[in-house]
Amino acid sequence: MPTECSLSLFEFARLASCVVVAGFDGGAMTSDADALLLRATNRVLILSRRLAAGFKDSRDPAYVELEHAVETLVTQRVSGIALGYEDLNDHDQLRHEPVMAVLAGKLAASRSDCAPMAGKSTLNRLELSPTEPTRHNKIAADTPAIERLLVDLFLEANAKAPSQITLQLDATDDPWHGHQEGRFFHGYYDCYCYLPLHVFCGRHLLAAKLRRSNIDAAAGTVEEMARIVRQIRTRWPRRVRVLLRGGSGSAARH
């Protein structure tokens, strides 16, 4: 059935000298235009830049032409996941997607034989970042810094310290659809899966730990909660009451 669409343009934040607008008058189209809202949110939280600060880039510009900066790689990967593109293989097509280039703030490549965004091989090296740079992988992850960022975002979202907060522990299944490393069957969930640990406070995610499923559901919960509460206490006074809530599988002696 024909519809009457407004031809008004919705303008977003500019990118360099380019105007970014959303319209309904046809032309070149994308199914990911809603991702522009992600870009607006990212600009407010400065999330990609702060997350990229948790990686150490030891690549030497004198020997390697740095087409893809760490912040661009982080923005591309996080945006892809948020849009439902979980597999790295998807980025061999997404690297040519104009909306993805807008999200990362990189509309064109500096080399004629390179796409504006990174492909699966480059992003794979980011995902497999070691804790220290190696000969073949110069981008290293500072895991503690990355973990602290989630708690920092939660603390910053509160204008003032509340009188009480509840931290919710949740261990759930992440089913496999292949033969990934660390493949184990979990009897309760009746499938091959990972058993990640998540910690929430309301709608805020404070921690996400990827774990194999051949462990006790409570494994590492005491250490993880101690880390989070310790970080909260450095910002908020001790009069803020912290409650822990979890299922029976989260119980652990300490």
N, C-alpha and C positions, 0 to 999 in steps of 0.2 A: 504494500500500500504506500503510495507516495507520501512523503512527509515534507513539512515546511521547515527548513533549517535556517537559522540565522547566519548571515555572512559576517557577523562581527568577529573580530580577531581578539583572542585573549593573549595578552603580552606577558611574558615571563622575564626573569632577569637576563640582561644582555650577556653574551659571550664574546669577549674582545670587542671587535667592531661589528659583530653580527647581532641582529635582532632575532629573538626566539619567540615565536608566536604559535598559537594553536588556532586552526580555522576549520571550517566545514565546507569548503568550496571545491573539494576534489583535488586532483593533481597527484603528485607522488604521496603515497600513503604508507602508514606504518600501523601495526597492531599494538605498539608499545608506547603510544603517545602519553599514556598516564604516567610514564616514568618521569616526566618532567616535574611531577610533584615530588618524586624522590630527590631530584636535583635541588629543588627549593628547600626541602628538609635538610639535605646534606650541607647546604650553604649556611643554614642557621646553626646547626650543631658542629660544623666543621669536622664531621665524623671521619671522612676518608683521610683527611690530613692527619688527624690524631691517631687513627689506626695505622697509617703508614709509618708514623713515628716509632711504632713498635717493631720495625724491621731495620736492620742495618745493611746498607747497600755498599758493598766493597768493590763494586765494578769500577775499573779505572777508565775514565773517559778518554785517556790518551791511547788506549788499546781497543776499547770497545765503543762503538757508536751507540750511545744510550737513547735509542728510539723510544723506549717505553720506561718512564719513570715509575718508581715504586708506588707513588700516590695514584697514578693513572691505572696501574695494574690492580691495585686494591679496589678502586672505584669500579672498574670494569667487572671484577669478579663478584663483589658484593651486590652490585646492581643486577647482574645476571641472575643470581640466586633469588633476589627479591622479585624478579619478574617471572620466576618459574623455570629458568634455564639452569638446572642443577649440574648437568654434565659439561665437562670441559670441552667435549667435542662440539658442543653448540657454538662455541666461540669462533670456530673456523668460518662460520657464516656471520655471526654477530660482529666480528671485527670490521665488517663493511657496513654495519647498520648505522645510519646517521644519528638516530636517537641515542644510541650507545656512545657515540662520539661526543654528543652534546653533554651527556651525563658526566663524562670524564674530562670535559673541557679541552678536547683535542680533536679538531675538525679535520686535520690533514696530517699526513706523515711527512717527515723531513726527507725521506728517501723515496725515489720514484718506484722502487720495487717492493715497497712495504705498505700494508694497510694502515689506516689511522690507529686502529686498536690492535691488541695482541691476539695471537692465536693460541691454540690449546697447549702447545709445547712450552711457550714462554710462561703462561699462567701455571702450568704444572710445576715449573721450578719455583714459583712463588709459594704454591700450596705445600710443597715438600721442603720448605725452608728448614735447614738445620739450625741448631742453636748457635753454631759458630760457622763463619764462612769456610767453604771448602774450595778446592781447585776448580771444581766443575759447577759449583753453586755458590755464587758470591753474595746472594741475598740471604741473610740470617734473621731468624725470628727471635725477638726478646719476649718469650712467653709470659713472664711475670708482668711486663708492661702492658701487654695486650689484655691480660686478665684484669688488671687494675682499671682499665678503661671502662669496662662495663659497669663497675661499681661507681666510678666517678660520674658517669652519665646519670645514674640513678640519684646520686647525692645532689647533683646540679639541678635535677628536675624538681627539687623541693626548695621552695623559697625560704623555708625555715625548718628547723628540726622538729619532727613530730614527737608526740609524747610516747608513741608505741608503733612498732612495725612488726610485721609477721613475714618471716622468710620461709617460703614453701619449697621443700625438696621434692624432686620428682625424677625417678628413674623409669625410663620407658624404652620400648623397643624401636630400633631403626632397622627395618627389614632389609636384607640384601637381595639383589637380583642378579648376582653373578658369583664369581669366585675370588672376592677381594681378600687381601692379606688379613690374617687373623680370623678366619672363618670358623665360627662355632655355632652349634645348635642350642637354642634355649628352650627348655621343656615347658616353662610356663606360657611363653608366647607361641610355642609350637612352630618355630621358624628359625632360620639362620638369620642372625641379626647382630647389631651392636647394641650396647646397653648404656647409652649416654646418661649423664647426670646433669640435670638442670636445676637452677635455683632462681626462683622468682620472688619478687615483692610486689604484689598486685600485678600490674601489667608490665612491670620492668623486669628484664632478664639480667640477672647479676652474674651468672656463671653458666657455662656449657662445656662439659668435659666429655670428650669422646672416649668410650671404654669398650673393651671386648666383652662379650656376653658370658664368658666362662669364669665370671667372678661373682662374689657376693654383692647383692644390690647396694649394701651399705659401704662397700669398699671406697675409701678415700673421702667419705662424707665429713668425718670429724676434721680432717685437715682442711678441707675446702671451706667449711663453715667457720673455722678458726681464722682463716685468711680473710674472709669477707667481713666478719664481725670486727676484726682488728682494724681493717681499713675504715669501716664505718665509725668506729670509736675515735679515730684520729680526726674526724671532721665534726662529729656530733658528740655532745657531752654524755656522760654516763647515766644521766637521768632518763635518756631515751631507752625505753624498755624494748628489748629484742626477743621476740618469740620465734621458736622454730616449730615448723609443722611438716610432717611427712608420714607416709604410710608405714606399715609394719616392716616393710623391706628396708626402710631407711634407718632402722634402729641399729645402734652399734655401741659396744662397751668402750668406755674411755675413762 
